Amino acid sequence: MHFKITHVLALAALGTTLAFPACQTRPAEGETPTGAAAEAAAKPVVLDSAQLQAIVMRRDSLLADSIMKKSGQLPGAILPGKRIVAFYGNIRSKGMGILGREPKEQMFRKFEKVLAEWRPADPSRGVQAALHNVTITAQGTAGKDGKWRLMNSKATIEEVISWAKEHNCIIFLDVQPGHSTLAAELPKLEPYLKDPIVHLGIDPEFSLSTMPGVRPNQKIGTLDAKDINFTVSFLARIVSENKLPPKVLTVHRFTRKMVSNYKNIKLDPRVQIVMHMDGHGDPTLKKDSYQHYIVNEPVQYTGFKLFYEYDARPKPHHIMTPEEVIALKPSPLYIQYQ
């Protein structure tokens, strides 16, 4: 695809120099071009699309940076003004989390009770309800292409998005890439991410492309900063091209090796990154994990997961209350119930 020169005149404000494929001799002032000169003048000058895309992305990024520096965040940003509280799972599976474990209306009644606990726990910050659906799921079999993952059907994705809209929730589509890569899997979700209520989660635990022969659940996978940066750029482009508010990206983590080179993760105001403490166990263990793997390796915002099936066993262990979670430093702004 090529772009007309008129599409990039505004880039001059950035001081950007563009190289054109050819230069035409201009007629003297007052003269009218004729013949070949007139034909050349009538043709739009075209630019290499890859170069132009890079320039446009840079322009949008600079614009976003300038707005953020002036106002503190981009218009429509969810964080840090609200705390996101999510139910996690897969609506086609009873074993992956509370989202899907119980019948729809029963689950939403339970969710509303949870939201009612969070709203008064921190009156200074509103609560944004969310569903977090594992949409590309690591599998116990390799599949025809040997990638050990399976994507929800279009009908399933559209159904869970409709659930979110019915109940004034945002929604996260979560990716467990198996032996595939984020570069191969994320484009499949782009049509849905153009919806302003749809956000993204990525799960290093089930990212095994660097571990040949390892099945999901045999070892804990990993993602590098370059994978997270790819995801941020992918989301930032969707935000810019579709004039959307910032996307929220959650990155699951409960070991150090799940995310490598965290210092190289690059922030973009069009994408709000949540490093999400995904471990289960007694409150003391969870707090220690939060400190070691989230707080000690800071990126941007933090998240914290609570497990209905695992956190409260054995007694006297318990599922942490909103007040206990809020008291963590820094206070997590993304809370997920599984």
N, C-alpha and C positions, 0 to 999 in steps of 0.2 A: 504494500500500500504506500502511496506517495501523498505528500501534503502540499497544498499550494502555499506560496510564499506569504499570502495574506493571513494564513493561519498562525504565523509566528512573528508578525511585526511587533506584537506586544512584548516579545522577548528582549527587544532592544533596551527596555527599562532595566534589565538585569545586567546590561553591559556585555551580553553574550555575542561573540563573533561567530557568524555562520559562514561556512564555505559552500559556495554554489558550484554546480557542476560546470558551468560555463558563464562567461561574461560577454555581454553584447555591447557594441559601440553605440553610445547614445547620440542621437542627432543634435545638431546645434540648436540653441534656444530659438524657438519660433519656427523651426522646420518641422515638416510632417514626414514621418518615416514612410518609405515606399518599398515595394518589392520584398526582397528577402528580409530586410530590416523590419518591415511592417509585420510580416508573418512571424518573425521571431518575437517581436514585442507583444503579439497577441497571445502567444503561448505562455501558460503559467509556468513559472520556474518551480521545479520539483526538488525535494530534498530526500535524502535517505531516511526511511521511516524509523530505523533503529536509533539513528542519531537524534532524530527529532523527538522520539519517545523519551530518550534520556534527558533531553533538554526540558521537555514539558514536565517530567517528573521532578527535575531540579527546581524548576520554577514553582511548582505546586508545593514542594517541600519548603522552599524559602518563604513562600507566602504563609504556609502553616506556621512556620517558626515565628514569623513576625507577629502574627495574630496571637500566638500563645504567649510571647514575651509581653505583649501589651495587656492581655486580659487574663493570663494565667492558664487558659485552656481554650481549645477550639469550641465553637458553638455546638451544642448537642452532646458534649462529652458526658458520660455517665459518672466517671470517677474524677475526683474524689468526693463529689457532692452527694453521691448516694452509695449505700452499701448494697452490693448484689447478693441475694440469697437464692440459691438454686437447688432444685431437686435433680439428681443425676441418675442415669440408667439408659435403657433402650426400651422403647415402647413395645418391641416385639420379643422381649426377653424378661422373664421373671427373676433371673439370677444376677443381673448386672447392677441393680440398684432400685431405689424406691420408685423411680420413674419406670414403670413397666411391671413392677412387682405386684401392685394392687390395681384393681379396676379403676378406670379413669376418674370417675366422680368421687370415689372413696379416697383416692390419692390426693385429689385437689382439696377435699375437705381437710385432710391431714396437713397439707401444705399451707392452707390458710391459717390453721392454728399455729404453725411454726412462724409464719410471717407476723402474726399477732404478738408473738413473744419478742420478736426482734424490734418491732416499731418503737415500743416504749423503752427498750434497753439503751438506746442512744438517740434521744430526741433531737440532737443537733444535726442528725444526718438521716435523710429519707431512706427507705428500703425499696430496691428495685427487684421484683420477683423475676425469676428466670427458670427455664428448663434447660437441662444440659443432656443432650441425646448423643450417645456414642453412635456415630453415623457410618464411619468406616471402622470395622471391628477386626482385630486380630483373630485368626482362626486356628483350630487344632489340626486342620488339614491344609495342604499346600495350595489346592485349587489348580485349575488348568494351567495357569501361568506361573505357578510356583511362588506366588507372592504372599501366601498365608494371611490374606485379609479379604474381607467382603464388605461391600457397600450396601446400605439400605436401599430399597427400591425407591423410585421417584414418588410412588404413592405413599410410602411410609414417611418419607421426609416431608412431603406436603401435609400429611396428617398431623405430625407433631408440631409443625409450624402453625397449623390452624389451631391446635390446642393452646399454643402460646398466645395467639391473638385473641382467642375467646376469653382468656383469663388475664389479659393485660400484662403478659410476661414478655421479656426478651428471650431469645433462645440461642444456645451454643450448639454448633455441630462439631462433635469431637472426632478426632482422627487418630486411630491406632494403625500406623502404616505397615506393620509386619515386616516383610522383606522387600516391600516397595519403598518409595521415597516420598517425601512431602512434595517435591517438584512434580512427581507423577500423579499424586493423589489430589492435591489441593485444587487444580483446575476443574475437577469434576464437581466441586462445590460452588464454583463462581456464580452460576445462575441464582443460587439461593442467597449468597452473600450480598447480592445487589439489593436485597430487602434490608431496610434500615434496622429492623429488629433482630436480624440474624448475625451472630458473632461466631467466634471460632475457638476451639480448644485443640491442643496437640499433646500427645502422650508419649514421652520418651521411653517409658517402661516397655512399650510394645513397638519400638523402632529398632529393628534388627538387621538392617541392610549391611551393617559393618561386621555382622557375626554370622558368616556362612554356616549353614547346617543347624543352627540353633532354632528350636521351635519356640513360639510364644509360651510364656510361663516357665520355660526352662532356665532362662537367665533374664536379668533386668537389662533392658535396652538402653540406648543413649541417643541424644541429639547434641550437636555442637552449636556454638554461637552462629556459625554460618548457616545452619538450617533454620534457626530462629530468625536470623536476619532476612533470609529468603522469604519466610512467612510474613514478616513485617512488611517487606517491600510489596509482596503479593496483595496484602490487604490494603496498604496505602494506595496502590494503584486503583483498586476497586473504589475506595473512598473518593479519590480525586475524579475519576472518570464518571462517577454516578452522583457526585455532589452530595455525599452522605455525611452524617456525623461520624466521629471517630469510632472505629471498631475496637472491641475488647478482645484480647488474645490471652487465653489461659494456657500456661505450661505446667503440666503435672510434674511434681518432684518429691521424692522422699529419700534419695541417696545422693551423695556428691557426684558420682560418676554418671548419673542420669543426664546432667547438663555439663558440658565441658566448655572451658574458655568463656565463662560468663562475663568477664570484663570486656569482651569484644562484642557483646550484644549492643546494637545501635538503636537508640530511641528515635521515634518519629511521632510527632504529635497527632498524626492521623490514626495511630494504633496505640492503645493503652495495654501494656504488658502486665499480666498478673502471674507471678511465680507462686504456684499453688502447692501448699504442703499436703501431700496426698497419703500420708501414712496413717495406719490405724493402731489402736492400743490404748493403754491407760493414759490419763491426762498428763502425767509426768513425762512419759515417753514422747507423747505428741508435742509437748512444749519443747522438749530437748531437740526433737527433729526440726521443729520450726526455727529454733535458734541456729542450729548447725547448718542447715541446708537452704534456708530462705533468708533469714536475717543476716547471717555472716557473709552471704554472697548476694548482695542487693542488686536489683535491676531497676524496678520501678514501683509497682504496687504488689501487695501480698495477698495470698488466699489461704484458706484453711478448710480441710474436709472433716466432716463428722460422719461416722459409720453407724447406722442403726443396728447392724448385725454383729459388729465386732468390738466397738468401743466399750460397750457396757458389760463385756464378759472377760474374766469371771468377776463376780462381785467381790469387793465393793467398787469396782471400776464403774464409771458412768459416762454417759454422753455429756460432754461439756455444755454448759448453759451459755446463752448469748452473753451474759455478763462476764463469764470466765474468758470467752474468746475475745471479747472487746478489750479486756484488760491486757492482752498481749501487746508487746511493744516491738515494732509498730502494730497498731490495731489492724487486723486484716479487713480488707474492703470487699473481698469476695468470699462467701461462705457457701460450701457445697455439702449437701446431705446425700449420702449413698445408702 
